[in-house]
Amino acid sequence: MNMKNKSKRAEGYEFVEDKQCERQLFESQKKFVLTGMNIRELESLIETLGEKKFRAKQVQQWIYKGVTEFSQMKNLPKTFLRKLESKSKISSCTIEAVRTSKNDGTKKFLIKLQDDNYIESVFMKYRYGNTICISSQSGCRMGCRFCASTMSGLMRNLSYGEMLEQVLTVENYTGEKINHIVVMGMGEPFDNYQNLAKFIEIVNSKEGLNIGMRNITVSTCGIIPRILNFAEDFPQVNLAISLHATGQNERSAIMPVNDKYKIDELIAACKIYIKKTNRRITFEYALVKDQNDTKQSVENLKKMLKGILCHVNLIPLNYVGEIDMKGSTRKDAERICRELNDSGIKATVRRELGADISGACGQLKLAKKS
Ligand code: SAH
């Protein structure tokens, strides 16, 4: 791997929680955003309007049903709704652009946040149901060399309301119910753990979107302390780890996070995770031609994952421009997949959904800037 071009962005950072994220957002707005408010915040807003706090629950039910207009909240008095509308809005995000794949109907959304930052969400149709891939941050500070989302660094964390809005906005636009959520869009979800946790709780709750824990997947570049927290907090949510390399130097050359959280320690943390949760981990492995797809790399991968309850998701690297890395061929990916399966390691090659609409993470936002 080319060590010269290694990004320094992720070196020496601290993983501080953005506890004040939503609070700051509320304060910076003229109107409260109802989607991002918990029941207590809603109750106190409604009380300041001189109304009874039991209305909060009714309002929240409509929000999670995905209404876009106050007038759609049918069981609420018009005078109450007028007051509520004067102080709040239902959502804060707007769709800036949509691209639909001619091949498979995948839809990629460029979404504008109220402070003019951008994020992306992708809607995919699988045999087993509709999936949305959501962003957890605007931008990213992890500095993975092959990833378009990190090229301008981190703008900010998303509030849990903004994560939820992605689901509701896309459901509204497509008219389809979403059954699966993958947190694999822009950003590093474990760098925004508190908002991620609240988002999962709402999505999973009966009063919320009622989506099962096992229908949610979170992908991380390998922030070890959060992997261990996640095993305790959300043992039923699927975990995916972006592995992409098999050696310490090799991985650090493309993923700066690996300097802080070393690959051996990452694998050890995965073993603890599996022991605690009894759940299979997905390892994502983006295949780079003549770099991590060599005979030696595949042997190393087999050795590293032997005996681990896992699934390997092979992804021929998506071209993102400006970088000196090329994806492996589909044929090579399929051969590697067979070799892994033959050695007892479950592997599949990811279907390239939306390849014609800048399928890879952060590409649409990158296109918007240029
Ligand atoms: N930050 C999280 C989730 C976001 S990216 C993580 O690192 O896991 C989702 C997946 O897409 C990750 O596995 C990431 O490494 C991968 N990815 C990013 N850019 C890619 C590209 N150009 N080609 C293939 N996969 C890419």
Boltz pocket constraint, residues with backbone or C-beta under 6 A from the ligand:
constraints:
  - pocket:
      binder: B
      contacts: [[A, 142], [A, 144], [A, 146], [A, 147], [A, 148], [A, 183], [A, 184], [A, 185], [A, 186], [A, 187], [A, 188], [A, 189], [A, 219], [A, 220], [A, 221], [A, 222], [A, 240], [A, 241], [A, 242], [A, 243], [A, 284], [A, 286], [A, 315], [A, 316], [A, 317], [A, 318], [A, 319], [A, 320], [A, 360], [A, 361]]
      max_distance: 6.0
